[in-house]
């Protein structure tokens, strides 16, 4: 996975959050982010996945942890985009 993957995920999250302009959508996005934080208590995700992805640096974790981290964040972003 190259650096572009992480930044691409962040851009998709920004777009999803912009489209999710209703209060229900914002609450859903917050709930998804909270669930992700609960699943990864040692990670400093902050209040916005966009910030977590913007600040993430490829190679800062062992490869297997990096793949798991990026996969979980990507799943959360997909859930927000799809509203599930």
N, C-alpha and C positions, 0 to 999 in steps of 0.2 A: 504494500500500500504506500503510495506516495503522499507527499504533503498535500497535493491537490484534493485528495479524497477527504481529508479532515476539513479543509476549507469549503469544499463543495457541500458537505453535510451542514455546516454552519449556515451557508447561504440558503439551503432548502428550508432550514428551521426558520430563518428570518422571514422568508416568503410565506411559510405556513402561518406564522404568528401574525403577519400583516393581514392575511386573508381572514384569520379568525378574529374578526372585530367585535363579535357579539360577546356579551358577558358570559354566556354559557360556554362559548369556545375558549375564552380566556381562563375560565374556571377549570375546564377540561385539561387545557395545556398545563396549568398549575398542578393539577392532580397527577398527570403523567410525570411531570418533573419531580414531584414529591415521591412518587413510587420509585423512580429511578434512584433518587438520593437514598431511599431506604434500602434498596438493593446494593448500593455501593457506599456504605457509611464512611469508608476511609477516603473517599474522593471529595475534593472541594469543588462541587459543581456550581455553587452559587445559586442565585435565584433564576438564572436564565441559561438554558442549554447553549444558546448562541454564544454567551460569554465563555463557557467551558470549552467550546470548540475553537473559538478564536484564540484562546490562550494556550491550547494544547500544542505541544511540540512533539512531532513524530520522533520516535527513538528515546523518549524520556522514560519509558517503561520497558521491562522485558517484553520481548515479542509476543509471547502468549497472553500476557496481561493487556498489552496494547490492543491486540485483536479483540479480546473480550470487551474491553472498555469501549472501543469504537463501535463494536457491534451492538452493544446495549444502548448507546446513545443514538445510533442510527435507528434502532427499533422504536425508541421513544419518539424520535422525530417522525417516523412513518406513522405511528399511532396518532400523533397530533395532526398530521396532514390528512389522514383518512378519517379522523374523528371517531376512532374506535377505542 
